Amino acid sequence: MSQQLKLGSLELSSPFILAPMESVSDCAYRRVCWDRGASLTWTEMIRARGLARNNKSTFDLIDTFDPEVLTGVQLMVANEKELAEALEKLEKPTPHFRNIRAIDLNFGCPSPEVIRIGAGPALLKRRGKLETIFKVLASWKKSTTLPIGAVGAKIRLGLNRLEQDRQVYLPIVELANEHLDYLVVHARHARQNSADKPTWSAIAEVKARAKIPIIANGDIVTREDWERVSRETGADGALIARGAIKSPWVFRGLRGEGSGLPASDAELDAAEAQYLSLADRYGSKLKFKEWHTEGFRRMRARLHGESEKGPALPVNEHMQ
Ligand SMILES: Cc1cc2nc3c(=O)[nH]c(=O)nc-3n(C[C@H](O)[C@H](O)[C@H](O)COP(=O)(O)O)c2cc1C
């Protein structure tokens, strides 16, 4: 099992990637995870429409300030025009954008607001539209002045059970082979929530048709999970979301270096102090700081074998 992974021209030190997560994946937390073994990180989902319309709060979510931490921007697009306009805005020479190393397109967000505008998983079955979108991204990659190493997409298995049964995800692989550098497969359809068991066998079906690296996503937390998913599907890498909320050490565990959990109060204190000081330095939004303050409190409770109960983490539609 290889411990390295190449996406486009990006050389990753391991196959374990921090997922894009709304309210979680700020620049400071990405560094915390990077220092504990993540080999690539993503911003939270950014609405292409917001960039196209010069929406300041959308721009502020792009925070690739740290040049050492390999980071991509994840975009949510409804059509190719929006994408082209958003990509053009990223060319602006600002410190927020200078270190963008990859672009990912989100075809998995289950939010009704996203599906209503025909974006996210609503596009999975629209082969022609997807191809046009992929072509815009691939052609921008060739001409951009940003240091982009890889472009790709994150898909679910369909908008609903019916689409999954019809395997709408399979034709996407052919398109991705032609235009993209990798494909992330979140092995659930968009009506499923995180408690539903992912269908890893669909990742194997994708992998069998793929000429590009396939990144598995869904319930991968431990070294054993990774060994199983890579054996059962042939996936080249894994995207880690909730496991990294629970413990940024998860990446070390996946690499086979320790338990994946903080070993002591001192380790936990250092990680929290690192997060808070970087969040201040980079001006992280309050929603991120609140999330992680509560997240570290829960990690501490778990370390001491106490109940995690306390204020709920801010509600996030992806967690439904
Ligand atoms: C708090 C939270 C926020 C999320 N935000 C995003 C997002 O912005 N973009 C995205 O593609 N997926 C998002 N997701 C979904 C995850 O990237 C991932 O696909 C899903 O949680 C399954 O992976 P896991 O089993 O490792 O948690 C989010 C998930 C969580 C828990």
The ligand as a Tripos MOL2 file, in Angstrom:
@<TRIPOS>MOLECULE
LIG
   31    33     1     0     0
SMALL
NO_CHARGES

@<TRIPOS>ATOM
      1 C1        -19.1890   20.0480    9.6950 C.3       1 LIG1
      2 C2        -19.1180   19.5480    8.2970 C.ar      1 LIG1
      3 C3        -19.0190   20.4410    7.2450 C.ar      1 LIG1
      4 C4        -18.9170   19.9660    5.9170 C.ar      1 LIG1
      5 N1        -18.7370   20.8680    4.8980 N.ar      1 LIG1
      6 C5        -18.4900   20.3870    3.6360 C.ar      1 LIG1
      7 C6        -18.1050   21.2740    2.5880 C.ar      1 LIG1
      8 O1        -17.9700   22.4920    2.7630 O.2       1 LIG1
      9 N2        -17.8670   20.7240    1.3540 N.ar      1 LIG1
     10 C7        -17.9810   19.3690    1.1250 C.ar      1 LIG1
     11 O2        -17.7410   18.9050    0.0060 O.2       1 LIG1
     12 N3        -18.3360   18.5290    2.1110 N.ar      1 LIG1
     13 C8        -18.5600   18.9950    3.3420 C.ar      1 LIG1
     14 N4        -18.8360   18.1120    4.3520 N.ar      1 LIG1
     15 C9        -18.8700   16.6610    4.0520 C.3       1 LIG1
     16 C10       -17.4890   16.0170    4.2880 C.3       1 LIG1
     17 O3        -16.4890   16.6100    3.4830 O.3       1 LIG1
     18 C11       -17.5160   14.4980    4.0230 C.3       1 LIG1
     19 O4        -17.8790   14.2770    2.6830 O.3       1 LIG1
     20 C12       -18.5030   13.7400    4.9210 C.3       1 LIG1
     21 O5        -18.5010   14.2380    6.2480 O.3       1 LIG1
     22 C13       -18.1690   12.2430    4.9540 C.3       1 LIG1
     23 O6        -16.8400   12.0470    5.4260 O.3       1 LIG1
     24 P1        -16.5420   11.5100    6.9120 P.3       1 LIG1
     25 O7        -17.2590   10.1960    7.0300 O.co2     1 LIG1
     26 O8        -15.0450   11.3930    6.9840 O.co2     1 LIG1
     27 O9        -17.1130   12.5090    7.8730 O.co2     1 LIG1
     28 C14       -18.9490   18.5800    5.6610 C.ar      1 LIG1
     29 C15       -19.0590   17.6820    6.7440 C.ar      1 LIG1
     30 C16       -19.1300   18.1450    8.0450 C.ar      1 LIG1
     31 C17       -19.2100   17.1550    9.1670 C.3       1 LIG1
@<TRIPOS>BOND
     1     1     2 1
     2     2     3 ar
     3     2    30 ar
     4     3     4 ar
     5     4     5 ar
     6     4    28 ar
     7     5     6 ar
     8     6     7 ar
     9     6    13 1
    10     7     8 2
    11     7     9 ar
    12     9    10 ar
    13    10    11 2
    14    10    12 ar
    15    12    13 ar
    16    13    14 ar
    17    14    15 1
    18    14    28 ar
    19    15    16 1
    20    16    17 1
    21    16    18 1
    22    18    19 1
    23    18    20 1
    24    20    21 1
    25    20    22 1
    26    22    23 1
    27    23    24 1
    28    24    25 2
    29    24    26 1
    30    24    27 1
    31    28    29 ar
    32    29    30 ar
    33    30    31 1
@<TRIPOS>SUBSTRUCTURE
     1 LIG1         1 GROUP 0 **** ****
